Amino acid sequence: MIQVWRVSDVRSAEQALMATVPPGTLMHRAAAGLARRCATLLAERGGVYGAEVLLLVGSGDNGGDTLYAGARLARRGARVTAWLLRPDRVHCGGLAALRAAGGHTIDGRTADGAGRHADLILDGIVGIGGTGGLREPAAGTLARVGELTSARGGRPVMVAVDVPSGVAVDTGGVPDGAAVPSAGAGLAGAGPAVAGTDTVRADVTVTFGCLKPALMVGPAAVRAGHVDLVDIGLRPWLRGTPAFEVPGRDDVSAWWPTLAPAAEKYTRGVVGVATGSATYPGAAVLSVGGAVAGPTGLVRYAGSAAAQVLDRYPSVIATGRVADAGRVQAWVCGSGLGGGEHAVTELRSVLAAPVPVVLDADALTMLVDGSWAEQLRGRQAPTVITPHDREFARLAGQPPGDDRVGAALRLAAWMRATVLLKGDRTVVAAPDGRAYVNATGTPALATGGTGDVLAGLLGSLLAAGLDPQRAALAAAYVHGLAGRAAARSGPVTAVEVAAALRPVVADLTGG
């Protein structure tokens, strides 16, 4: 898995590495990688030679990285202008390199001579040391930049240097006043280059040494655009525990249960699904749909929507209640269950079972009053809860806020459960303090019933023997890919997401 590191850990690693190399080595490594990526972007828009490049340069090393990268582009024939937000605190070595390469500077306090066009803009306003959003003159600079166009057509490409300026690097939060980026913004040039004037909205972020939380989680991740990692030799010097980890395709593929030659339906695992009701039979069908797409050999359904489930999935064994379902290796409970006495009885039966349990939707609502706390904390088998933000707020007493990872970890510790906090970047938090983020999510999944599908798939992975964190991550990863696949055909419904799971799993596992 890819490790994501906090600012303090990055700073410590940088100091340790810099003690072993000549002065300025890290900055030149970073600038070389940054310039290389910018050249690739410009090549896609007509070439480096003659391109208009605007550098937004703040004080400190982030501005130095930007200036040195600008110097490299200028030597390749780009017309580079550095907009100096703090001329009195600019990185002197970088500024000298830019001027020696033929670059120009303007005083960002007046912005005289800034021009109207840019093909590419480098955001070097503030790096990982920034806090609290952008202030003047940076905020005014962003407002002015939003008016620029590319002489080659469309809008400029915005490239953030290390992180988008103005975001909370360790949490992924953004200032309350930062506007939500336009869905049309991107490399094609449609939409604004900034998200309000408190944060930069980048098309591409070129980050150095390691990934930082703001690039992978929270509203800041949206503002980072496509993230490229430049190796500057930092990895061996990173110590301690990362902020969180991000699984990749190879990780999930390796975790996914495989069939042994002597496998049969019971050895593959049996998952029980206690979902749906007379009012919400669709929740039962969707959660079972997620379960049958998983690796288990048998699905047992317990509930009042048996007729609808069997009509869609005749291989399922259906009963009216959990107590009559028979032996399973994991339970999924809650989606569309309602909140009456029958639902309470079913939840109690599920929690009493000595097997892993997934609690979703109505099961979470029943936990809010605290009366289930003793039974939950007394369970010996794992519990996984799958709240969205509103459910999280009811359980925790407050919304996740900007620090989604920290909030999920606190709830996981308090409930002694694995928390899968749903969102565009789903967070998985373990009771022991480990945290993970899934990066395959898509806003297309923000539609009714997709969470039911996710819960069923997660239950199937638990029943097949995966530990709670890997099961939650694998389910979120595949669910995200299925949402993306379904979105290619138009507006997404949960039915399309459930149908897309099988081909996604087949592609992932080579089946």
Secondary structure, 3 states (H helix, E strand, C coil): CEEECCHHHHHHHHHHHHCCCCCCHHHHHHHHHHHHHHHHHHHCCCCCCCCEEEEEECCCHHHHHHHHHHHHHHHCCCEEEEEECCHHHCCHHHHHHHHHCCCEEEECCCCCCCCCECCEEEEECCCCCCCCCCCCCHHHHHHHHCCCECCCCCCCEEEEECCCCCCCCCCCCCCCCCCCCCCCCCCCCCCCCEECCCEECCCEEEEECCECHHHCCHHHHHHHCEEEEECCCCHHHCCCCCCEEECCHHHHHHHCCCCCCCCCCCCCCEEEEECCCCCCHHHHHHHHHHHHCCCCCEEEEECCCHHHHHHHCCCCEEECCHHHCCCCCEEEECCCCCCCHHHHHHHHHHHHCCCCEEECCHHHHHHCCCCCHHHHHCCCCCEEECCCHHHHHHHHCCCCCCCHHHHHHHHHHHHCCEEEECCCCCEEECCCCCEEECCCCCHHHCCCCHHHHHHHHHHHHHHCCCCHHHHHHHHHHHHHHHHHHHHCCCCCCHHHHHHHHHHHHHHHHCC
